[in-house]
Amino acid sequence: MTLWQQYLGNKQTAGQYYFPREGAAALCVSEGELVADSPNTQYLGCAIRDIVLKLHTLGTVKSIVRNGLAVHEKQGVYENVSLSSGSGLSLNIGGLDLRFFPQHWHHALAVSEPNGNRISHSIQFYDDYGTALQKVFLCDESKLPEWQILIDAFRVEGKPEFKYGALPMVIPAAALTPEREPAFQERWQELKDVHHFVGLLENFQLDRQQSYRHAPHGSTQQLDNGIWETVLHEVHDSGMELMIFVGNRGLVQIQTGAVHKIVRTDSYLNILDSKTEGFNLHLKDDEITETWVVRRPIRDGFVTCIEGFDDRRKTVIQFFGRRQEGETELAAWQKITNQLLNKASLG
């Protein structure tokens, strides 16, 4: 019996919400290895950049980017893409707004899977361990000819070869010594661009969570992990536009827009705005291990985010108020985050 046949058998017992990610874990294989074993899958090889640059031909697609605790679904057109060997972006505020880390993109699969009375067509990208980085679903069936052209152009024989085992655990950075803390805080206050923050961490050999513990007074605050639903309702009530970042080691996807429908379903906090914003979010907020509100200086004033981490010290999700270069933060977002920064420390 093939891996895929075993998965289908398990799915019949588990029910309709048993996806390949869960099925692969139960079979002790990677999701990439399981999906590649399906008779409905075609291997597209490793020419990732060339494939990505052709995705605009498919018109409106649904892009799904996830990590262990968050699923970010956004509809849009794959356009304004620039890719180099080390980085890339698709800059479309309110649409498919993406930040690429191409060194982790290794394999592409085309999947045509029966889904009720229709066929679901997707192109799925995986890292070298078989972890899904992005799944791009065809939305417009009139684009099936373009889909077939793309598949025919890149299809190769065989199956991808993935590494076995899990990614190594992240070792927490050493705490900053009292002697170096003043220098770190001075450099923090001298920041002019939020993108320079990574360089600051590298210079002082800190990870994000450690840096927040040593930040200048009033710049960071650790929050109760249950704050996420409260913040979403405050954003909804204010009518402001929120930027929601969710990513993994290969890609970050950004939603910019208002928040309309907030729904709690079992362990998931959901935004169900596919009809209004072409966007859905599914967040396991009860498994977030640390939540911080963080304010950093920039040329135009400061920028504030709420950031959640998992038990591997990886960023799960970030919220920012909508802001463009040269503009200050939204007053509604400042009000929400000021209240959080002023909360008593959790110690």
ABEGO torsion letter per residue (X at the ends): XBAAAAAAAAAAAAEAABBAAAAAAAAGBBAAAAAAABAABBBAEABAAAAAAAAAAAEBBBBBBBBAABBBBBBEBBBGBBBBAABBBBBBBGBBBBBBBAAABABBBBBBBBBEABBBBBBBBBBAAGBBABBBBBABAAAAAAAAAAAAAABBBEBBBBBBEBBBBBBBBBBBBAAAAAAAAAAAAABABAAAAAAAAAAAGBBAAAAAAABBBGABBBBBAAAAAAAAAAAAAAGBBBBBBBBBAABBBBBBEBBABBBBBEABBBBBAAAAAGBBBBBBAAABABBBBBBBBBAAGBBBBBBBBBAAGBBABBBBBBBBBGBBBBAAAAAAAAAAAABBBAX
